[in-house]
């Protein structure tokens, strides 16, 4: 099935992940000539022309000649990337870099090592996010376990405050009772003094009456 113009452009831009500078440096590297028959090298130079011609990747910026080569690149890269995925699972990055499959793909504008590094970075970021989320969750659990103890401590503080208030109220009540008792004692003392004074006055009156009576009797005898 022949791909449409839009599909060819999309697959080409998806699979060609090397910049003009990166592809030019690679084609100048002797290692680029160690795989293939030279068709890949020619393809690489043509890819550079297409990238330079339309750096913004505007779909309307490609002519029919560009699209014809872009169709070849899209087909080649799609086919070989399926094999490359298997190599990624069985070889280290150093081993992968030296395989003929990787060399050929780079000649056609795709560097599988870039994809591998991005995947590794994504996994590292994902692991970091998971670790951060776990740390946050552990902190929340720690705080939730700590809150009841703080509430208990606050309850103890309230109990102490209530006890202090009760003691103050009891002391005030005691002070009032003592003050009332002192007032009663003072009233009793005053009453006692008044009674004593009245008793003395009565005695003086009786004594005076007696003396007056005795004087009257002496006066009668004298007469």
DAWOBEL-V266161 format. One record per residue. N is the residue number from 1. RES is the residue in three letters. SS is DSSP state (2 for helix, 1 for strand, 0 for the rest). OMEGA is omega as a letter, one per 40 degrees, with the letter a starting at -180 (* if undefined). Layout:
n:N res:RES ss:SS omega:OMEGA
n:N res:RES ss:SS omega:OMEGA
//
This chain:
n:1 res:UNK ss:0 omega:a
n:2 res:UNK ss:0 omega:i
n:3 res:UNK ss:0 omega:i
n:4 res:UNK ss:0 omega:i
n:5 res:UNK ss:2 omega:a
n:6 res:UNK ss:2 omega:a
n:7 res:UNK ss:2 omega:i
n:8 res:UNK ss:2 omega:a
n:9 res:UNK ss:2 omega:a
n:10 res:UNK ss:2 omega:a
n:11 res:UNK ss:2 omega:i
n:12 res:UNK ss:2 omega:a
n:13 res:UNK ss:2 omega:i
n:14 res:UNK ss:2 omega:a
n:15 res:UNK ss:2 omega:i
n:16 res:UNK ss:0 omega:a
n:17 res:UNK ss:0 omega:i
n:18 res:UNK ss:0 omega:i
n:19 res:UNK ss:0 omega:i
n:20 res:UNK ss:2 omega:a
n:21 res:UNK ss:2 omega:a
n:22 res:UNK ss:2 omega:a
n:23 res:UNK ss:2 omega:i
n:24 res:UNK ss:2 omega:i
n:25 res:UNK ss:2 omega:a
n:26 res:UNK ss:2 omega:a
n:27 res:UNK ss:2 omega:i
n:28 res:UNK ss:0 omega:a
n:29 res:UNK ss:0 omega:i
n:30 res:UNK ss:2 omega:a
n:31 res:UNK ss:2 omega:a
n:32 res:UNK ss:2 omega:a
n:33 res:UNK ss:2 omega:a
n:34 res:UNK ss:0 omega:i
n:35 res:UNK ss:0 omega:i
n:36 res:UNK ss:0 omega:a
n:37 res:UNK ss:0 omega:a
n:38 res:UNK ss:0 omega:i
n:39 res:UNK ss:2 omega:a
n:40 res:UNK ss:2 omega:i
n:41 res:UNK ss:2 omega:i
n:42 res:UNK ss:2 omega:i
n:43 res:UNK ss:2 omega:a
n:44 res:UNK ss:2 omega:i
n:45 res:UNK ss:2 omega:i
n:46 res:UNK ss:2 omega:i
n:47 res:UNK ss:2 omega:i
n:48 res:UNK ss:2 omega:i
n:49 res:UNK ss:2 omega:a
n:50 res:UNK ss:2 omega:a
n:51 res:UNK ss:2 omega:i
n:52 res:UNK ss:2 omega:a
n:53 res:UNK ss:2 omega:a
n:54 res:UNK ss:0 omega:a
n:55 res:UNK ss:0 omega:a
n:56 res:UNK ss:0 omega:i
n:57 res:UNK ss:0 omega:i
n:58 res:UNK ss:0 omega:a
n:59 res:UNK ss:2 omega:a
n:60 res:UNK ss:2 omega:a
n:61 res:UNK ss:2 omega:i
n:62 res:UNK ss:0 omega:i
n:63 res:UNK ss:0 omega:a
n:64 res:UNK ss:2 omega:i
n:65 res:UNK ss:2 omega:i
n:66 res:UNK ss:2 omega:a
n:67 res:UNK ss:2 omega:i
n:68 res:UNK ss:2 omega:i
n:69 res:UNK ss:2 omega:i
n:70 res:UNK ss:2 omega:i
n:71 res:UNK ss:2 omega:i
n:72 res:UNK ss:2 omega:a
n:73 res:UNK ss:2 omega:a
n:74 res:UNK ss:2 omega:a
n:75 res:UNK ss:2 omega:a
n:76 res:UNK ss:2 omega:a
n:77 res:UNK ss:2 omega:i
n:78 res:UNK ss:2 omega:a
n:79 res:UNK ss:2 omega:a
n:80 res:UNK ss:2 omega:i
n:81 res:UNK ss:2 omega:i
n:82 res:UNK ss:2 omega:i
n:83 res:UNK ss:2 omega:a
n:84 res:UNK ss:2 omega:i
n:85 res:UNK ss:2 omega:i
n:86 res:UNK ss:2 omega:a
n:87 res:UNK ss:2 omega:i
n:88 res:UNK ss:2 omega:a
n:89 res:UNK ss:2 omega:a
n:90 res:UNK ss:2 omega:a
n:91 res:UNK ss:0 omega:i
n:92 res:UNK ss:0 omega:a
n:93 res:UNK ss:2 omega:i
n:94 res:UNK ss:2 omega:i
n:95 res:UNK ss:2 omega:a
n:96 res:UNK ss:2 omega:a
n:97 res:UNK ss:2 omega:a
n:98 res:UNK ss:2 omega:a
n:99 res:UNK ss:0 omega:i
n:100 res:UNK ss:2 omega:a
n:101 res:UNK ss:2 omega:i
n:102 res:UNK ss:2 omega:i
n:103 res:UNK ss:2 omega:a
n:104 res:UNK ss:2 omega:i
n:105 res:UNK ss:2 omega:i
n:106 res:UNK ss:2 omega:i
n:107 res:UNK ss:2 omega:a
n:108 res:UNK ss:0 omega:i
n:109 res:UNK ss:0 omega:i
n:110 res:UNK ss:0 omega:i
n:111 res:UNK ss:0 omega:a
n:112 res:UNK ss:2 omega:i
n:113 res:UNK ss:2 omega:i
n:114 res:UNK ss:2 omega:i
n:115 res:UNK ss:2 omega:a
n:116 res:UNK ss:2 omega:a
n:117 res:UNK ss:2 omega:i
n:118 res:UNK ss:2 omega:i
n:119 res:UNK ss:2 omega:i
n:120 res:UNK ss:2 omega:i
n:121 res:UNK ss:2 omega:i
n:122 res:UNK ss:2 omega:i
n:123 res:UNK ss:2 omega:i
n:124 res:UNK ss:2 omega:i
n:125 res:UNK ss:2 omega:i
n:126 res:UNK ss:2 omega:i
n:127 res:UNK ss:2 omega:i
n:128 res:UNK ss:2 omega:i
n:129 res:UNK ss:2 omega:i
n:130 res:UNK ss:2 omega:i
n:131 res:UNK ss:2 omega:i
n:132 res:UNK ss:2 omega:i
n:133 res:UNK ss:2 omega:i
n:134 res:UNK ss:2 omega:i
n:135 res:UNK ss:2 omega:i
n:136 res:UNK ss:2 omega:a
n:137 res:UNK ss:2 omega:i
n:138 res:UNK ss:2 omega:i
n:139 res:UNK ss:2 omega:i
n:140 res:UNK ss:2 omega:i
n:141 res:UNK ss:2 omega:i
n:142 res:UNK ss:2 omega:i
n:143 res:UNK ss:2 omega:a
n:144 res:UNK ss:2 omega:i
n:145 res:UNK ss:2 omega:a
n:146 res:UNK ss:2 omega:a
n:147 res:UNK ss:2 omega:i
n:148 res:UNK ss:2 omega:i
n:149 res:UNK ss:2 omega:i
n:150 res:UNK ss:2 omega:i
n:151 res:UNK ss:2 omega:i
n:152 res:UNK ss:2 omega:i
n:153 res:UNK ss:2 omega:i
n:154 res:UNK ss:2 omega:i
n:155 res:UNK ss:2 omega:i
n:156 res:UNK ss:2 omega:i
n:157 res:UNK ss:2 omega:i
n:158 res:UNK ss:2 omega:i
n:159 res:UNK ss:2 omega:i
n:160 res:UNK ss:2 omega:i
n:161 res:UNK ss:2 omega:i
n:162 res:UNK ss:2 omega:i
n:163 res:UNK ss:2 omega:a
n:164 res:UNK ss:2 omega:i
n:165 res:UNK ss:2 omega:i
n:166 res:UNK ss:2 omega:i
n:167 res:UNK ss:2 omega:i
n:168 res:UNK ss:2 omega:i
n:169 res:UNK ss:2 omega:i
n:170 res:UNK ss:2 omega:a
n:171 res:UNK ss:2 omega:i
n:172 res:UNK ss:2 omega:i
n:173 res:UNK ss:2 omega:i
n:174 res:UNK ss:2 omega:i
n:175 res:UNK ss:2 omega:i
n:176 res:UNK ss:2 omega:i
n:177 res:UNK ss:2 omega:i
n:178 res:UNK ss:2 omega:i
n:179 res:UNK ss:2 omega:i
n:180 res:UNK ss:2 omega:i
n:181 res:UNK ss:2 omega:i
n:182 res:UNK ss:2 omega:i
n:183 res:UNK ss:2 omega:i
n:184 res:UNK ss:2 omega:i
n:185 res:UNK ss:2 omega:a
n:186 res:UNK ss:2 omega:i
n:187 res:UNK ss:2 omega:i
n:188 res:UNK ss:2 omega:a
n:189 res:UNK ss:2 omega:a
n:190 res:UNK ss:2 omega:i
n:191 res:UNK ss:2 omega:i
n:192 res:UNK ss:2 omega:a
n:193 res:UNK ss:2 omega:a
n:194 res:UNK ss:2 omega:i
n:195 res:UNK ss:2 omega:a
n:196 res:UNK ss:2 omega:a
n:197 res:UNK ss:2 omega:i
n:198 res:UNK ss:2 omega:i
n:199 res:UNK ss:2 omega:i
n:200 res:UNK ss:2 omega:a
n:201 res:UNK ss:2 omega:i
n:202 res:UNK ss:2 omega:i
n:203 res:UNK ss:2 omega:a
n:204 res:UNK ss:2 omega:i
n:205 res:UNK ss:2 omega:i
n:206 res:UNK ss:2 omega:a
n:207 res:UNK ss:2 omega:i
n:208 res:UNK ss:2 omega:i
n:209 res:UNK ss:2 omega:i
n:210 res:UNK ss:2 omega:a
n:211 res:UNK ss:2 omega:i
n:212 res:UNK ss:2 omega:a
n:213 res:UNK ss:2 omega:a
n:214 res:UNK ss:2 omega:i
n:215 res:UNK ss:2 omega:i
n:216 res:UNK ss:2 omega:i
n:217 res:UNK ss:2 omega:i
n:218 res:UNK ss:2 omega:i
n:219 res:UNK ss:2 omega:i
n:220 res:UNK ss:2 omega:a
n:221 res:UNK ss:2 omega:a
n:222 res:UNK ss:2 omega:i
n:223 res:UNK ss:0 omega:*
//
